[in-house]
Amino acid sequence: MSVEALNRTLEQELHALLRGASLECLVCGEFVLHRAGMISCPECQAEFRSSGETRLQLTLQAG
């Protein structure tokens, strides 16, 4: 039996976040809030909005 590496791509992480399988912010790793079609992180203020059937849009300002 061999050990296989578990590497998830950013696209896989985005899909997991969109369908609610992941509750972890992609920016800081904290828990996210799902509200009215928008996913937001209260810690780093990152916002993920659904811009189509399978796409997410990240809104974040540096600073």
A tleap script that builds the chain and sets N, CA, C and O, in Angstrom:
source leaprc.protein.ff14SB
mol = sequence {
  NMET SER VAL GLU ALA LEU ASN ARG THR LEU
  GLU GLN GLU LEU HIE ALA LEU LEU ARG GLY
  ALA SER LEU GLU CYS LEU VAL CYS GLY GLU
  PHE VAL LEU HIE ARG ALA GLY MET ILE SER
  CYS PRO GLU CYS GLN ALA GLU PHE ARG SER
  SER GLY GLU THR ARG LEU GLN LEU THR LEU
  GLN ALA CGLY
}
set mol.1.N position { 0.841 -1.174 0.000 }
set mol.1.CA position { 0.000 0.000 0.000 }
set mol.1.C position { 0.888 1.241 0.000 }
set mol.1.O position { 1.826 1.344 0.790 }
set mol.2.N position { 0.584 2.176 -0.891 }
set mol.2.CA position { 1.405 3.383 -0.986 }
set mol.2.C position { 0.659 4.590 -0.422 }
set mol.2.O position { -0.569 4.611 -0.346 }
set mol.3.N position { 1.432 5.575 -0.036 }
set mol.3.CA position { 0.871 6.813 0.476 }
set mol.3.C position { 0.740 7.782 -0.696 }
set mol.3.O position { 1.696 7.991 -1.443 }
set mol.4.N position { -0.427 8.365 -0.853 }
set mol.4.CA position { -0.647 9.310 -1.939 }
set mol.4.C position { -0.748 10.725 -1.387 }
set mol.4.O position { -1.341 10.958 -0.334 }
set mol.5.N position { -0.165 11.651 -2.108 }
set mol.5.CA position { -0.208 13.056 -1.699 }
set mol.5.C position { -1.604 13.621 -1.938 }
set mol.5.O position { -2.251 13.301 -2.936 }
set mol.6.N position { -2.055 14.450 -1.029 }
set mol.6.CA position { -3.349 15.101 -1.164 }
set mol.6.C position { -3.112 16.590 -1.404 }
set mol.6.O position { -2.900 17.364 -0.470 }
set mol.7.N position { -3.154 16.961 -2.657 }
set mol.7.CA position { -2.991 18.360 -3.032 }
set mol.7.C position { -4.273 18.828 -3.693 }
set mol.7.O position { -4.709 18.263 -4.695 }
set mol.8.N position { -4.865 19.850 -3.134 }
set mol.8.CA position { -6.069 20.402 -3.727 }
set mol.8.C position { -5.707 21.693 -4.435 }
set mol.8.O position { -4.989 22.535 -3.897 }
set mol.9.N position { -6.209 21.832 -5.631 }
set mol.9.CA position { -5.935 23.044 -6.386 }
set mol.9.C position { -6.852 24.163 -5.907 }
set mol.9.O position { -7.839 23.913 -5.215 }
set mol.10.N position { -6.524 25.383 -6.275 }
set mol.10.CA position { -7.351 26.533 -5.925 }
set mol.10.C position { -8.749 26.375 -6.506 }
set mol.10.O position { -9.733 26.735 -5.860 }
set mol.11.N position { -8.844 25.843 -7.711 }
set mol.11.CA position { -10.151 25.633 -8.333 }
set mol.11.C position { -10.996 24.655 -7.517 }
set mol.11.O position { -12.193 24.877 -7.338 }
set mol.12.N position { -10.394 23.590 -7.025 }
set mol.12.CA position { -11.115 22.636 -6.189 }
set mol.12.C position { -11.564 23.279 -4.884 }
set mol.12.O position { -12.674 23.024 -4.418 }
set mol.13.N position { -10.711 24.113 -4.290 }
set mol.13.CA position { -11.061 24.813 -3.055 }
set mol.13.C position { -12.216 25.787 -3.285 }
set mol.13.O position { -13.110 25.899 -2.446 }
set mol.14.N position { -12.198 26.496 -4.428 }
set mol.14.CA position { -13.282 27.415 -4.748 }
set mol.14.C position { -14.610 26.689 -4.919 }
set mol.14.O position { -15.643 27.152 -4.436 }
set mol.15.N position { -14.582 25.553 -5.605 }
set mol.15.CA position { -15.805 24.775 -5.792 }
set mol.15.C position { -16.333 24.246 -4.459 }
set mol.15.O position { -17.544 24.237 -4.238 }
set mol.16.N position { -15.456 23.813 -3.583 }
set mol.16.CA position { -15.874 23.320 -2.263 }
set mol.16.C position { -16.497 24.448 -1.450 }
set mol.16.O position { -17.493 24.238 -0.757 }
set mol.17.N position { -15.919 25.639 -1.528 }
set mol.17.CA position { -16.458 26.790 -0.814 }
set mol.17.C position { -17.817 27.181 -1.377 }
set mol.17.O position { -18.731 27.502 -0.617 }
set mol.18.N position { -17.962 27.158 -2.692 }
set mol.18.CA position { -19.208 27.545 -3.343 }
set mol.18.C position { -20.352 26.608 -2.993 }
set mol.18.O position { -21.472 27.062 -2.762 }
set mol.19.N position { -20.094 25.330 -2.951 }
set mol.19.CA position { -21.185 24.380 -2.666 }
set mol.19.C position { -21.392 24.140 -1.169 }
set mol.19.O position { -22.262 23.358 -0.786 }
set mol.20.N position { -20.604 24.803 -0.323 }
set mol.20.CA position { -20.801 24.717 1.121 }
set mol.20.C position { -20.074 23.557 1.773 }
set mol.20.O position { -20.273 23.300 2.960 }
set mol.21.N position { -19.237 22.850 1.029 }
set mol.21.CA position { -18.498 21.728 1.593 }
set mol.21.C position { -17.320 22.212 2.448 }
set mol.21.O position { -16.868 21.500 3.345 }
set mol.22.N position { -16.835 23.405 2.171 }
set mol.22.CA position { -15.743 23.986 2.945 }
set mol.22.C position { -16.251 25.247 3.626 }
set mol.22.O position { -16.987 26.027 3.021 }
set mol.23.N position { -15.871 25.449 4.859 }
set mol.23.CA position { -16.250 26.649 5.595 }
set mol.23.C position { -15.028 27.494 5.935 }
set mol.23.O position { -15.091 28.351 6.817 }
set mol.24.N position { -13.915 27.257 5.238 }
set mol.24.CA position { -12.650 27.911 5.544 }
set mol.24.C position { -12.330 28.981 4.513 }
set mol.24.O position { -12.409 28.732 3.310 }
set mol.25.N position { -11.969 30.175 4.980 }
set mol.25.CA position { -11.593 31.277 4.103 }
set mol.25.C position { -10.325 30.912 3.334 }
set mol.25.O position { -9.377 30.376 3.908 }
set mol.26.N position { -10.314 31.203 2.040 }
set mol.26.CA position { -9.155 30.898 1.214 }
set mol.26.C position { -8.005 31.862 1.455 }
set mol.26.O position { -6.867 31.570 1.087 }
set mol.27.N position { -8.284 33.006 2.065 }
set mol.27.CA position { -7.260 34.015 2.307 }
set mol.27.C position { -6.572 33.811 3.653 }
set mol.27.O position { -5.344 33.777 3.730 }
set mol.28.N position { -7.379 33.673 4.726 }
set mol.28.CA position { -6.769 33.620 6.061 }
set mol.28.C position { -7.030 32.324 6.823 }
set mol.28.O position { -6.401 32.089 7.855 }
set mol.29.N position { -7.943 31.474 6.342 }
set mol.29.CA position { -8.187 30.191 6.981 }
set mol.29.C position { -9.235 30.196 8.080 }
set mol.29.O position { -9.505 29.154 8.677 }
set mol.30.N position { -9.831 31.349 8.358 }
set mol.30.CA position { -10.882 31.432 9.379 }
set mol.30.C position { -12.212 30.949 8.806 }
set mol.30.O position { -12.335 30.737 7.600 }
set mol.31.N position { -13.199 30.776 9.671 }
set mol.31.CA position { -14.525 30.361 9.220 }
set mol.31.C position { -15.198 31.490 8.445 }
set mol.31.O position { -15.034 32.664 8.777 }
set mol.32.N position { -15.957 31.127 7.411 }
set mol.32.CA position { -16.677 32.103 6.598 }
set mol.32.C position { -18.168 32.076 6.928 }
set mol.32.O position { -18.671 31.122 7.521 }
set mol.33.N position { -18.856 33.137 6.535 }
set mol.33.CA position { -20.295 33.252 6.708 }
set mol.33.C position { -20.963 33.193 5.336 }
set mol.33.O position { -20.532 33.867 4.401 }
set mol.34.N position { -22.010 32.390 5.221 }
set mol.34.CA position { -22.778 32.290 3.979 }
set mol.34.C position { -24.052 33.101 4.163 }
set mol.34.O position { -24.876 32.778 5.017 }
set mol.35.N position { -24.221 34.172 3.353 }
set mol.35.CA position { -25.409 35.024 3.450 }
set mol.35.C position { -25.859 35.463 2.067 }
set mol.35.O position { -25.096 36.087 1.329 }
set mol.36.N position { -27.081 35.140 1.720 }
set mol.36.CA position { -27.756 35.637 0.507 }
set mol.36.C position { -26.872 35.599 -0.741 }
set mol.36.O position { -26.715 36.617 -1.415 }
set mol.37.N position { -26.306 34.462 -1.048 }
set mol.37.CA position { -25.491 34.327 -2.253 }
set mol.37.C position { -24.094 34.890 -2.147 }
set mol.37.O position { -23.353 34.895 -3.130 }
set mol.38.N position { -23.722 35.362 -0.977 }
set mol.38.CA position { -22.385 35.903 -0.777 }
set mol.38.C position { -21.713 35.173 0.374 }
set mol.38.O position { -22.353 34.850 1.375 }
set mol.39.N position { -20.442 34.919 0.227 }
set mol.39.CA position { -19.644 34.268 1.256 }
set mol.39.C position { -18.631 35.304 1.737 }
set mol.39.O position { -17.875 35.847 0.932 }
set mol.40.N position { -18.607 35.581 3.036 }
set mol.40.CA position { -17.690 36.597 3.541 }
set mol.40.C position { -16.945 36.091 4.769 }
set mol.40.O position { -17.427 35.233 5.509 }
set mol.41.N position { -15.763 36.646 4.958 }
set mol.41.CA position { -14.926 36.301 6.105 }
set mol.41.C position { -14.925 37.484 7.065 }
set mol.41.O position { -14.504 38.578 6.689 }
set mol.42.N position { -15.391 37.286 8.297 }
set mol.42.CA position { -15.400 38.396 9.254 }
set mol.42.C position { -14.002 38.794 9.733 }
set mol.42.O position { -13.817 39.902 10.237 }
set mol.43.N position { -13.035 37.922 9.584 }
set mol.43.CA position { -11.677 38.190 10.068 }
set mol.43.C position { -10.895 39.094 9.112 }
set mol.43.O position { -10.384 40.135 9.525 }
set mol.44.N position { -10.798 38.701 7.834 }
set mol.44.CA position { -9.978 39.458 6.884 }
set mol.44.C position { -10.809 40.286 5.908 }
set mol.44.O position { -10.253 40.970 5.049 }
set mol.45.N position { -12.156 40.228 6.034 }
set mol.45.CA position { -13.089 40.990 5.200 }
set mol.45.C position { -13.108 40.565 3.735 }
set mol.45.O position { -13.599 41.317 2.893 }
set mol.46.N position { -12.588 39.385 3.407 }
set mol.46.CA position { -12.674 38.870 2.036 }
set mol.46.C position { -14.124 38.522 1.731 }
set mol.46.O position { -14.842 38.007 2.588 }
set mol.47.N position { -14.548 38.808 0.505 }
set mol.47.CA position { -15.903 38.488 0.077 }
set mol.47.C position { -15.839 37.663 -1.198 }
set mol.47.O position { -15.102 37.996 -2.126 }
set mol.48.N position { -16.596 36.610 -1.240 }
set mol.48.CA position { -16.685 35.751 -2.409 }
set mol.48.C position { -18.129 35.809 -2.888 }
set mol.48.O position { -19.050 35.479 -2.141 }
set mol.49.N position { -18.326 36.229 -4.136 }
set mol.49.CA position { -19.667 36.337 -4.697 }
set mol.49.C position { -19.786 35.405 -5.878 }
set mol.49.O position { -18.856 35.272 -6.673 }
set mol.50.N position { -20.912 34.770 -5.990 }
set mol.50.CA position { -21.171 33.913 -7.128 }
set mol.50.C position { -21.444 34.793 -8.339 }
set mol.50.O position { -22.354 35.622 -8.314 }
set mol.51.N position { -20.658 34.616 -9.400 }
set mol.51.CA position { -20.847 35.430 -10.602 }
set mol.51.C position { -21.364 34.587 -11.751 }
set mol.51.O position { -21.325 35.022 -12.902 }
set mol.52.N position { -21.835 33.420 -11.469 }
set mol.52.CA position { -22.351 32.521 -12.484 }
set mol.52.C position { -22.649 31.187 -11.847 }
set mol.52.O position { -22.675 31.073 -10.622 }
set mol.53.N position { -22.870 30.200 -12.644 }
set mol.53.CA position { -23.229 28.890 -12.114 }
set mol.53.C position { -22.100 28.260 -11.303 }
set mol.53.O position { -22.345 27.704 -10.232 }
set mol.54.N position { -20.870 28.340 -11.801 }
set mol.54.CA position { -19.758 27.693 -11.100 }
set mol.54.C position { -18.579 28.627 -10.884 }
set mol.54.O position { -17.458 28.160 -10.682 }
set mol.55.N position { -18.804 29.934 -10.922 }
set mol.55.CA position { -17.694 30.870 -10.764 }
set mol.55.C position { -17.853 31.677 -9.490 }
set mol.55.O position { -18.965 31.969 -9.049 }
set mol.56.N position { -16.709 32.032 -8.907 }
set mol.56.CA position { -16.693 32.913 -7.735 }
set mol.56.C position { -15.870 34.140 -8.072 }
set mol.56.O position { -14.924 34.064 -8.856 }
set mol.57.N position { -16.221 35.251 -7.492 }
set mol.57.CA position { -15.465 36.473 -7.653 }
set mol.57.C position { -14.983 36.913 -6.284 }
set mol.57.O position { -15.781 37.030 -5.354 }
set mol.58.N position { -13.695 37.157 -6.148 }
set mol.58.CA position { -13.114 37.573 -4.870 }
set mol.58.C position { -13.024 39.091 -4.845 }
set mol.58.O position { -12.507 39.704 -5.779 }
set mol.59.N position { -13.522 39.689 -3.789 }
set mol.59.CA position { -13.435 41.122 -3.593 }
set mol.59.C position { -12.641 41.361 -2.311 }
set mol.59.O position { -13.101 41.023 -1.220 }
set mol.60.N position { -11.454 41.940 -2.442 }
set mol.60.CA position { -10.606 42.172 -1.273 }
set mol.60.C position { -9.732 43.384 -1.542 }
set mol.60.O position { -9.160 43.503 -2.626 }
set mol.61.N position { -9.620 44.270 -0.589 }
set mol.61.CA position { -8.753 45.426 -0.722 }
set mol.61.C position { -7.551 45.242 0.180 }
set mol.61.O position { -7.686 44.854 1.340 }
set mol.62.N position { -6.370 45.521 -0.358 }
set mol.62.CA position { -5.149 45.448 0.442 }
set mol.62.C position { -5.092 46.646 1.370 }
set mol.62.O position { -5.554 47.739 1.043 }
set mol.63.N position { -4.511 46.408 2.535 }
set mol.63.CA position { -4.350 47.561 3.410 }
set mol.63.C position { -4.812 47.357 4.725 }
set mol.63.O position { -4.729 48.260 5.556 }
savepdb mol mol.pdb
quit
